[in-house]
Amino acid sequence: MLWVVAAVAVAAAVAAGIVLRSGDASSTLSVGPTAAPPAGKVIAEAVDPRDFIPERLPPVETTTEQAGAGPLLPGAPDLTIVAADDTGLQLLDTDTGDLRRIAIRRPTPAALTETLFTVGDAIVVHADIDVVVLPASTSRPTRLASRHRAVPTVADDSVWVFDAPTPYVSGTASRVGLDGTVHDQIQLPAIAEPLVGTAEGLMVSAPGAVIFVSGDGQRRPVARGLAVATDGRRLAWLQCFNDMSCAVNVGTVDDPGQVRTALQPGVLPAGVFDLPIGTFSPDGRWLALPLYESRASRGLDEVSISIIDTATGIEAQRLKGSTVTPFDTPSAWSPDSAWLVFVSGSDVRAWRTADGRTVTIDADLRSVRALTVR
């Protein structure tokens, strides 16, 4: 059954992470104007500070492939949908219909990963082994850290990065300002997976538990289970039982078990193999949780997206998921929580919370690996 496969896959990832990390020393971010550690902070010994010096990359290459198509979302404010594919970014203005493609070069084209989020008006992406920031006011990106990974961050003008090359590995995490200032550095728990960062600290998943690590290194257990969605304030986490059924618990960091949504046997959140893939709406009202179902005679079914009311735990709607990325369905909420943008089949669509209407985005967004909306 799928829950067995999931457990084996997670265990294999943990073991692989331990092997890869064996014998390595933790590295310390030393960037910009704050080379010295903040007062009162204990920081690990640096390995190679050259990995962490911000560097302006060559100007991005931008092409406009669609212009003047008009509003794409009825009644929506002017939004920009940012989508990442294997070669760059795609920026779609929902008010005008303008679509721009951006290639990041260092000096050759950089392949992007699934990590994509916004901090203020800036876009943060993985470009090969670099954490790259693309400010809204310039076409010249900045390499914030090399040989590091970024974690989605809910904080103004700062990003959490960590030195582990793979998930489920201990290491040093650092909250770095977009200007290069080091605000906090903490040592991650052993075999931990960073989930989301805030201005106060970092939410991580350790084997069988979700833990909040504050900027001063204090660790506080939050829930005993597998995180499937979190924004630093709210948390959805998975509990599975002997009858091969699972339930999604939804609540806050301080009260993580407010409501429970039971899943049918054989159904699991799509992100259970890796990072949590569910997304909370900014107002906290909704949880968009991609699910997949395994049946012995049919193999992996198409992914669907469950829209869960976080106040009641009731599923409000089920949307068709991605066929392009079968173990994943990229999705992102608009800042006003009015729209959920997601990959459906091979298209990009938007679901409106007010009336449950789904609209197909009439633009050539190609092979979307990750989404954000600003």
N, C-alpha and C positions, 0 to 999 in steps of 0.2 A: 504494500500500500504506500501511498504518497508520503504519509507521515514518517514511515520508516526511511524512505529515500531522503527526505528532508533532514532527518536526524543524522544519517550517514554523511550527507553532503556537508552539513555544518561541522561535524566532527573532523572530516577530512580537511576542511578549510582551517580549522584550529590547528590541527597537526602540521599542515603545510606552513602556517604562519610561524609556528615555533621553530621549525627547521630553518626557515629563511632568516629568522632573527638571531639564531644562535651565534654567539660570539661577537655580535655587534654592540657598540656603545651607543647610548642615546645621544642625539645631537641637540644643540640648543640654537634657537633662532636668535640671531644678532643682527638687527636691521636698523638702518636709518639713524635717527638722532639718539636712540636709546641703546647704546652698546652695553652700558652697565645694567645689572638687574635692578628692577624696582625695589625700593626700600622694604626690607623685611621679607623678601621673597627668596626662597632657596631654589637655585636653578642648576640643572645638570651641567656637567662639563661639556664644552663645545667640541665637536669633532672637526668640522671644516666650515668656518664662518663664510667662506666664499659661496657656499650654497644658498645663503640667505641675504645677499645684498640686492636690494631692489634695482632693477635694470630696465631702462626704457627700450622696448623692442622696436623693430622697424615699423613704419606706419602700416596700418591694416589696408588690405586691398578690398575695396567696396565696389560692388556693381549693383545697379538697380535693374531688376528684371520685370517688375510689374509696377505700374503707376496709374493713379487716377481711376481705380475701379469703384471708388465710393465706399460708403459705410458697409462693414461686413457683419456687425452685430447690431440688431435693431434696438434702439434706445440706450445703447451703452455709451459711456463716456469715452473719450479718446484714450485708447489703450494700445500698448505695444506688446505683441506676443514675440518672445525671443525663443527660438528653437535651435538646438544644436544637432548637427549631423556629423558624419565622420570627418568632414574636411573644414568645417567652420560654423559660423553662426548665421541665422536667418532672422531678420527683424521685420515684422509685419505691423504696420500702422492700421488698426482696425477702423479708424475714422476715414482715412483717405484711400486705403487699399494699397498703399505703397509697400513694396517688398524689396528689401536690400539683402544682399548676401555679403558676408564679411569673412575673409580668409586671414588667419593669424599666422605670420611667418617668423621663424627664428633660426636661421634665415630661410629655411625651406618650409613648406606648408606643414603646420602642426596638426596632428590628429587629436580630436577632442574626445573626452570620455563623457560618461553620463552625468558628471558633476556640473551643474549649472544653476546659479541662483543670483539674486540681486542683493546688494547692500546699498540702500539709498537708491541713487540713480546709476550706480556702477554695476557692471556685470562681472561676475567671477566665474571662471571656467578652469578646467584642467586642459592644458595643451601639452600633450605628451607627458613628460615628467615635471612640468612646471605648473605652478599656480599663477594664473594670469588674471589681471584686473583690467577691464576696459572701461575707463571713465566715460560718462555721458558727454562731457564737454570737449573731448579730444578723440582723434582717430588713432592715437598712438597708445598701445597697451603697455602695461607694466608687468614685468615678471616679478611677483612678490616673493616667491620661494621656489627653489629647485630641489628635486628629489623629495618633495613633500606632497601630501595630499591635503585638500581642503574639505571642510565639513560645512554643510549649510548653516549659515549664521544669522541669527535674529538679533542684530545689534547695529547701531549706527556707526558707520565709518570704521569697522574692524572686521577681521576674518579670523576664524580659528583654523590653524593648519597643524599637522602632526607629521612626525618623521617616520612612521611605520610604512613600509613599502606595500603591505598587504593588509586586509582586514584581520581582525582577531589577533593583533600583536600589540604588546606593550610598547610604550615609547613616550616621548615628550610632546605635549601639545602646547601651542602658543597662540595667544590672541594678539593679532598684529593690526595696527591701524593702517588705513590705506596710504597714509603718509610715511609709513615705515616705523612708527612707534610701537615698541613692544609693551603691551599692557599687562599681560599675565602669562606665566608659564607654569605648567603643572605636569606631574608625572602620571601617566595613565595607569589604571589598574592592570595587572597582568592579564593577557589574553582578552583585551577589551576592544569593542568596536565603537568609535565615536559616532553619535547619532545626529546631534544638533548642538550648536553653540549659541550662547546668549552673552550679554554684557556681564552677567554674574558668574558664568561658569559653563560647564560642558556636560551634556547628558550622554552617557555611554551605556552600552550593553555588554555585560559580562556574562559568563555562562550561567544561565538560569536566573538572571537578575538584571534590573535596570537601575543604574546608579547615577546620582548627580554629583559631580565634582566641582566644587566652587573654585574661584580664582586663587584662593589661598591654599588649595590642595585638600581641603576637607571633603570627605566622601560621605554621602548620605544615601542609603538604600531607598528606592522609590517603589519598586514592585518586583515580585518574584514571577518572572515569565519572560517572554520574548517580545520586545517592542516591535510594533508594526507601523506606528506613526507617532511623531511627536514634533511639537514646535517650541519646546522649551517651557511652555506653560501647561499644555494639555498632553495627554498620553493615551495611546491605544496599545494594548498589549494582549498577547495570546496565551491562553491556557488550553492544553490538550489533555484528554482523559483516556482511560483504558479501553473505552469502546470506540476508539479512533475518531472521536468527534472533538471539535475545538470550539472555544468561545472567545470572542473579542471583548475585552473589558475596556471601557472608555471613562476617563475622568481627568482630573487635574494632577499635577505633580504632587500636591499636598493630599489629595483624595483620589487615588487612581482607580478606584473600583465603584464609580457612581452608577453606571449602567452596564448591562451585559447583552451582547448580541450572540446568540447561538448559531453556529454554522452547521450545515448538513455534513454527515460523515463523508470524508474524502475531499472536502473543500478546505483550502488553505489560502491565506493572503499571498499574493504573488511575490512579495518581497522576502519571504521566509528564508530563501537561500542566501540572501545577502543583506544589503541595507534595507531598512523599512521603507516601503514604497507608498504608503498611504499619505494623504495630505489633509490637514485641517483647514477649513476656511478661516480667513483672518479674524472674523467675528466669533469663531468658535462654535457656530451653530451646526456645521456639517463636517462629516468625515467622508472623504472619497477614498475607498479602499479597494484596489484591484484584487480579484480573486481568481483562482483557477480550480478546476475540478478534474480529478483523475478517475478514470474507469478502466478496469483491467482489459475490457474488450475493445476499448476505443482509444486508449492512450490519453494524451493531454488534450483536453477540450480548450476551446477558445477562451481567452481571458475576458472576464466581465468586470465592471466597476460597480461596487455597491455604494450607494449614497446613504449614509446612516445619520439619522437625527441624533446628535450627541446628548440631547436632553432626555430622550426616551429609549435610545438604543434600537429604535424601529427603522427598518430599511424603507426609505422613501421612494427610491427608484433604483433600477438596475440598468446599466448602460453597456453597450457592446464595446469590448476592449480592443487591444491591438493585435493584428496579425503580423506586423512587421517585427516586433520584439515580443515573442510569445511568452517569455518569463517576466515581462515588464509592461507596464502601460504608463508612459509619461503623462503627468497631469499637473496643472497649476491653477490656482485661484486668482481671480482679479483682486486688486487691493480692497475693493468695496464689497467683496464676497458675493457679488451678484452673478458671476459667471465662473464655471469650471471649464477650462480648456483642456482637452485630452485627445489622445490618439485613439481612433476607432477604425478597425479594419486597417486600411492603408491611408485613411483620411485624418485630418485634424478637425475636431468638432468642438462646440461650446454648448454647455448645458446651463440654462438660466434658472436660478433658484426660485424666482418669483412665481413662475407658472409651469416649471418642469419641461419647458420647450428646449429641443435640441436643434442647433443650427450647424450646418456644414460650412467650414471656413473655405471660401472660394479663393484660394491662393495655392500656388505650387510649392508647398512646404515639403521638402524631400527627406525621406528616411530619418524621421525625427527620433533622436535618442533621449532628449531631455527638453523640458519646457520650463519657462518662467514667464510671468506677466507683470508689467509695470505700467 
